[in-house]
Amino acid sequence: MQESEHTVQHSLSQLCAVMVKHETPDRWPALLQLLNQSTKSSNPHDRQVGLLLLNKVMESNPEPFKPHYCQLLQLFSTVLQDHNNPTALYYCILTLTAITAYTGTEEMNLMRSIIPSLIVALKHLIKADQDQASEAMEVFNELMESEVSIIVPHVTDMVHFCLEVGTVLKQKLLNPILQAIFPVLVAAPPPGEHDPEDEEDDSGDGSDNDNPKHCAAQVVICVDNHCTLPLCNNVMPLAQACLTSENPYQRKGGLMCLAVLAEGCADHIRTKMLSSMLQTVCQSLSDSNQVVRSAGLFALGQFSEHLQPEVSKYCSDLMPLLLGYLSSCNQAKVGHVTKAFYALENFMENLGADIEPYLPTLMETMLSALNNTENLKIKELAVSAIGAIANAAKELLVPYFPPVIESLKGFLTTTTEEMRSLQTQSLDTLSVLARTIGNDVFSPLAAECVRLGLNLTDTIDDPDLRRCTYSLYSAVSTVSPDCLTPHLTAITTVMLLALKSNEDHVYSSLRFSVENAYIDEKEDACDALGELQMYTVRLYTILNSIVEASYLCVKLTSLHLNFMPPLALLKLLDVVIPCFLETVRTEQERQVVMAVLETMNSVIKSCKEEVFKNPSRLKEISHVIRDVLKKKAVCQGGGVDEADDEDQQAEYDAMLLEFAGEGIPLLASSVPAEQFAPFLNDLLPLIMSKAKSSCTVADRSFSVGTIGEILQALGCVSGGRGLAGRLSNRLLPVLVAGTKDSDAEVRNNSVFGLGCLAQAAGPIVVTDYPMMLSVFSNLLTKESDLRVIDNLCAALCRMILSNITPCPLSQVFPALVARLPLKEDMEENKTVFSCMAMLYTNSPALVQYKYNLHLIL
């Protein structure tokens, strides 16, 4: 397109945009017809012009097009695939940016679905026009500011993309990085020495994190994760040159490059290069130099881990090679044997039933290592490999089960320190066998396995060992839950002590940190509790453990942001919240349900959005609250308990409803309003129905008080103003009627609710302000209850804070200050003084007026 022609088209589009400001699209059908024809044209130039026009009119006046948003998003999904038309991509993304702030729940799924295409389109636009791409990337800012839930499923891809653009590619750093680190990867060690990973000793633990080659490989992995294809294209020529070198350390460096590429360039290698790269790696296993063979084993292990399932298709070539190699290894060279097991284990675990032809040789090798080797590290490697074999072979492993189990039992009855690593691995493998070998085979041993685990934790204080016993108990519960029952108190006590333990906290003069072994133990304890509770009868031991664990949720909330990853908190929530919900639904005793509802509310109040990281959690909690409000919980369906009279039962029923209702504003304050709106629409009628004059005073007070707290919560979350405004027509009559109630508490809560409605909905309820002020004025003239008067003052302050012009400050403010200070409801002082500060900033003359100032002072 010529520049002059584009300028004219741009100007015409701007003219249309100006016209759209004054003429809605439904009254200009010719415009819609033109947009529809041009944006779907087979001519690339016509599509560009159509998208240019669409962009300008949408930027000018996006709201009238809202009925067409879903249709537009489907169009964008198609246009974003048109990678050969960068101009079309550019205007498409700008238009998407323009409408993002106006999209609602109807468009949410469509918006989410196009994010991956959007990222790919931006990559292509960068290659065509970096200035346009830079402008188009504003779409990410708009998405994050307007509706962050759209991008949450794709945040990892977005971060990687932004890192790729902002650091390596845009600054053209890729080649300089590779030129700097490649000599490190291929360098030979000083004469007479070895690279740390090639040193041979009895430990074989491969602790080489600080050596230069390890650091260089980590840099490659880091760049690999952010610049997949460019890195692959730049590294492969360097690696291929090294692989043909006479220098063994050059060959080793080339293999290390292939190994790390498998992690970040997996998709590209699987589809384009797998066969040739596998051939290269397999050839390295017969290299004359052990340094090269070790690197080849490492590369093969990486391939097995990251290039599934395609790499498993080469099973017939690789398994004989690996088995033959392992049988010929010099077991004195533990480090080298470790790499061989690493490659074999990663490959086996994904074979499934295809492992059957190799089982005899595999198990002969593993049992030989268990029985004929003195080296504990090699025994540990063999035990780990048996776990991988069991995951693949399942019941096919039954013939080999007796000798394996005897070896594991022997390892687990020793208490010496040097056996600890072997014991933790034995427990892990025993857990795998419990889940895979078949119930008939494992059940006779289940009780003995539980006793083995308990004996270990009774005699050895080690968090890793305890963590593995938790996994064992979970596995046993899937096979023979009855054998756990006699030991349930002991098992859950150990887990509870782990959850409450402070041993993971390490204090020094300047800092606080968390020890990973203890955090891992806490996470596994949570997992095990979650699995155990599905297989055991309702026991107060479990219930008490879970309720006490809720305290840990609150504790971890205050810790994880600064001191630890949130995974422990999220895992714990995934255990305790389902237990809370199940107890509320099925527990027969009202007091227990009340305690659990109260505890769940405290967890939600403390942990807020963390509770709802699990996408199903909001629905589950809302439905449980709904069931209690409808009196559908098990504890609400029975008669009167013998120990309680009817009046006490009625009191318990009211308290149950109150605890359930308290959860609604907590939900409203923890998630975006649009996300909660469908559930709130279900819950509100149940709350409002208790405001009728025929209901008890307790019910009426509960109803209007809960409505007020919901509105207050909506004032603090994204989208809350719009939702509060939409609810105002339903809620306003209920609250106004409540101000005329004969009970002071009902009047008080109703006044509070009206103030919260004014503040939360703001301009949306501006037409209701005169009526609300009239209600307040009438109430002020005759109200004698001091708490109600305090809340009237606070409600007037909330109206003023909403900053709505129709609020007649010259009349309202003197009436307000005349009734200050507050007499009883001191919590509302915060509202009053916030109002004073705002007025002093925005209307100083009103505050400084002699009469008002005297009262204020």
C-alpha positions, 0 to 999 in steps of 0.5 A: 500500500502506498503511503499517500493511499494509506493516509487517505484511508486513515483519514476516512476511517477517522471521519467514520469514527467521529460519525459513530460518536453521534450515530450508533451502529444499529442505525448505520447498517451500511457501516456494519455491512462494509465492516463485515464484507471487508474484514472477511474479504479474500483480498489481503488489502481489503482486510487491512482496510476493513480492520483499520476502519474497525479499529478507528470506530471501536476506539472512538465509541466501543460500547454501542458495539457490545452486542457484536463483541462475541462475533468480533472476537471470533473474527479476531481469532481468525485474523490472528492466524493471518501471520503473512499480513502484519498490518491486519494483525496490528489493527486487529490487536489494537481493536482488541485492546480498545474493547477489553475494558468493556467485555463481560462474562459473556465474552470471557471464554472467547477472550481466554481462547485467543491469548495463545494466538495473540502471543504468536501473532505478536511474535510475527509482528515483531519481525515485521514492524517493531514499532507497531508491535511495541504499540500492540503489546499494550493489549497485555496491560489492558488485559491485566488492568481490566480482567486479569482472570482472562490471562491467568491460564496463560501467564507463564507463556506471557512471561516467557514471551515478554522476557524473550522480547525484552532481554535477549532478542530485542537487545540482540544478546543471544549470540554474545551470550552463546559466544561467552558461555560455549568456551566454558562448556567445552573447556578441558580441566587442568592437566591431571584433574577432572570436571567435578561431575566426572570425579569418581568417589564412593558417594556418587551424589553429583554435587557439582552445582558450583562448577563453571560448566554446571553454571554455563549449562544453567545459563543455556537452560535459562535462555532456552526457556525464553528463546526456544527456536532462535537458540536451537538454530544458533546452538546446533551448528556449534554443538555439531562442530564439537561432536566431530572434534578429536577433543573428548571435552569438545565432544562432551560439551556438544552432548551437554548442549543437546541435553539442555536443548531437550528441555527447552526446545522439546517441541521442535526436536520431537518434530524435526530432529529427534531421530538424528539427535538420538543416533548421535547420543547412542553413538556416544555411549560407545565412545572410547572416553568415559567422559563422553559416555557419561555426557551421553548418558546424561543426554539420553536421560534428558531426552527420556524425560523431556521428549515423551512420548515420541522418544518411547517409539525408539524402545527397541533400539534404546532398551537393549543398548541401556541394559547392555551398557548397565551390565558392563558398568564398573560399579566402583565408578558410582558417579558413572553408574548413577548417570546410567540409572538416570537414563534407564529410569527416565526411559522405563517409566513411560513404556507401560506394557511395552516393558514386558520383553525387557522385564527378566533382564531388568529385574535380574539386574536390579535384584543383583544390585540389591543382593550382591552389591555393598555400595548403598548408593547403588542399592538406592539407585536399584530401589528407585529403578524398581519403582519406575519399573513398577509404574510401567509394568504394574501387575506384570511385576508380580513374579518378582514381588517376593524377593523385592519386598524382602529386600525392602523390609530388610532396609526398613528395619535398620536404624543406622544413619548411613541407611537413611537415604536408602530407607527413604527411597525404599518407602517411596518404592513401597508406596508405588508397589502398593498402588500398582502391583494389585490389591490381592498381592499387596493387601496381605502385607499392608498392615506390616507396612504400616507398622514398619512406617510407624516404627521408623518415625518412632525411632528416627527423627527425620523429616524426609523419612516421615514425609515418605511414611505419609505417602506410604499410608496414603497408598495403603489406604487405597488397598486396605483401609481397614488396616489403618484404623487401629493406627489412625490416631498415631498416624494423624498425630504425627501428621498434625505435629508436622503441620504445627511444627516450627522446626522449618523456621530458622532465625538468624540476626537479620533474617528468617528462612524456611528449611525445605525438608520440613516444608516438603514434610508439611505438604506431604502431610496435607496430601496424605490427610486429604487421601486418608479422610476419603477412606476412613470413618468420621473420627473426631481425631481427623476432624480436630486435626483438620480444624487445627490445620486451619490455624496453619492456613492463617499462619502460612498466609502471613509467611508465604509472601516473604519467606516461602513458596505458596505451594504449602498453603495451597496444598493445605487449603486443598485438604482442609476446605473440602473437609470443611465442606463435606463436614457441613453437608454430612455432619449430624451435630449442629455444634460441630457444623457451626464450629466448622463454618466459623473456622472456614470463615476465618480461613477465607477472611485470612487467606482471601484469594488464595482459597479460590486459586482452585477454580471450583472452590467458589462454586463449592463454598457458595453451594454449601452456604446455599444448602444451609440457608435452605436448611438442607444440611444433614444436621438441619433435617432431624428432630430435637436432640434429647440433650437440648430443648426446643428453644436451644435448638431454635437458637442453634438453627439461627446461629447456623444461618448466621455463620453461613450468612457471614461467609457471603460477604467474605466471598464477595471481598475475595474474588472479582464481582463478576465472578461472584455475581451468579452465585450472589444472585442465587444467595440473595433471595434466601437472605432477603426472604428473612427481612419480612415483617413476619420473620423473627427480629433475629432473622430480620437483623441478620438479613439486612446486616448481611446485605450491608456487609455484602455491599461493603465488600463489593465496594472493595473489589474489581467490578463491585460498583457495577454489581452493587448498582445492578442490585440496588433496585432489589435491595433499596426497598428492603433496606428502606423498610428496615429503617422503619422497623420497631427493633433498634438493631434492625434499624441500625443494620438497615441504615448501615446497609443504605450507607454501604449501598451509596458508597459501593454503587456511587453514581449508579444510584444518584437518582435515589439520593434525595429519597435516601436523604429524606429517610435519614432526615426523618429518622434523625428527628425521632431516633433515640437509640445512640447506636442507630444515630452513630450509624446514620452519621456514618451513612451520611459520611459514606454518601459524601465519600461517594463524591456525588454532586446531588448530595447537598453538602451545605445542608447535610454536613452541619446536620452531621457534625451536630451529632458528633462525636460518635457515642457507641459505634466507635468502629465508624470513627474511621468512616467519619474521619475519612469523610472529614479529611476528604472534605477538608481537601475538596471543600475547605470552605465548608469545613472552615465555616465558623459554626462547622469548624467550632463543632468539629474542633 
